[in-house]
Each structure stands twice: as structure tokens, then as C-alpha cells.
Amino acid sequence: QVQPVESGGGLVQPGGSLRLSCAASGSIFSIYIMGWYRQAPGKQRELVANIIGGSSTNYADSVKGRFTISRDNVKNTVYLQMNSLKPEDTATYYCQVVVADLSAYWGQGTQVTVSS
């Protein structure tokens, strides 16, 4: 079992920045993928960014050039630096951790609201 815990959400004006953090505890020795998804009201959950094996990254087209994902393997923490935020980035952001057997674990979510 892995327990991801997110932090760092909040209210920010358009053009602003936020950094999300997700710390994983539990059976952390077998972590394979760490990533972020988001879900806006009335929409499906979508991949924002993930990092595979500690170095290979993937981003949704809508966030490329604005968001950066990184991982601290010592702290078992994944970060999402979000710059140039837009109102359409408003959503609940969820951390996902995938372990070696491809079991996926989800955090409880953190709200990001981009509004003036």
C-alpha cells in the first residue's frame, strides 16, 4: 500500500503560479510512476503530467511550457510547478502513484482555483 498526500493548492489570479507537492508513504520502495491528474466539474479526470522511473516525463498539450513536474527520490515526493495559470486550469488536482505491479494509488485531491 502507498499513501499519497497532496498539498499546495489554493486560489491564484490568472498569470500566477502555484506549486503542488505529493509525498508518498508506505510501500515506497516499488514506486514506478508518480504523476498528477486533474478533474474539473462536469469533466473527466485527465492526465496533467507524470514522471516515469524518475526521469522520463509526459505532459498534457494544454500545460506544456507552463507546468513542470519533478521528483525527489530521497523524499519520495513529486512536485508540479504551475506557471502562467489560466482560469481553465481550475480543477481538483490528484496525485497518482503507480508501483511495480502497476497498482495505482490516489491522493485525496487538492483544489486549484484560478480567478481574478
N, C-alpha and C positions, 0 to 999 in steps of 0.2 A: 504494500500500500504506500502511496505517495500522497502527501497533502500539500497542494499549492495554496499559498496565501498571497493575495494581491494587495497592493497599496498604491497610493499616489493619484487617484482620480480627483476630480473636482470641477469647479466652474472656471472657465477661462474665456477671455474675449477672442474674437476672430483674429488670427495672426499671432496668437500667443503660443506658449509652449507648456508642455507637461511631461513629466517622466513617470512612467508606471514601473513598479517593481513587483516581482513574483518570487517568493522564496519557497523552495520545496524542502519538505522534511519527510522522514520515513525511510522507505527503501530507495534511497537516493543513489546507490551505487550502480544502478542499472538504467539511469536516465539516458535516453536516446535523443529525443526531440523536446525542445521547450519552445513554446510559441504563444501568440496572442490571437484571439478571435474577438469579434465584436458583434453585437446584436442590437439593432435599433428597433423601436416599437413597430410592429407590423411587418418586420422583415426577418429573413432567415439569418442565422448566425453565419458569419463569413470569416475566412482567414484574413488576418491583417499582416502578420509576419511570423516566421518561425526560423529556428536555427537548429540545424541537424548535426549531431556529432560534435557540437562545439564550435563549428566554423562555417559550414555551408548555410547560407541564408536565402530565404524566399520572401517576397513582398507582394502584396496586392498592388495592382497597377495604380489604384487610386491613392496610394500612400508613398509610392516610390519618389525618392528625392526629398521627402518631408519627414519620414519616420526612419528611425534607426534602431535595430534590435541588437542587443549584445548579451553576453552570458559570462557570469563569473563562476567558473567551475569550482573554485575553492568554497564559495559561499552558497553554491547551488541555487543561484539567483539569476533570473533573466530580467532584462530591462527593456523598456520601449520608450525611447526618446521621441517625443512628438513635437515637431515644429510646424510653424505656419498653419496652425489648426484652422479648420473651416467648420461652419455650422453642420455640414453633412458628416463630420466626424463624430457628432454626438451619438453616443451609444453606451451600452454596458459592455465593458471590456473584460474578457475572461482569459485567464491563463490556462494553458493546456500543457500537461507533461505526459510524454509517451515513454514508456520503458521498453527494455529489450524485447519482451514478448509481445510488444505492440499494444499492451493495455494502456488506455488513456485515462488521465485523471484531470479533473477540472477544479478550478478555484471557484469561489463564491461570486466573483464578479465585482468590478468597481465602476462606478458611474463617471463618465466624462461628458460634460456639457459645454458646448462652445456657443456662446451667445453674448451679444452686447447688451 
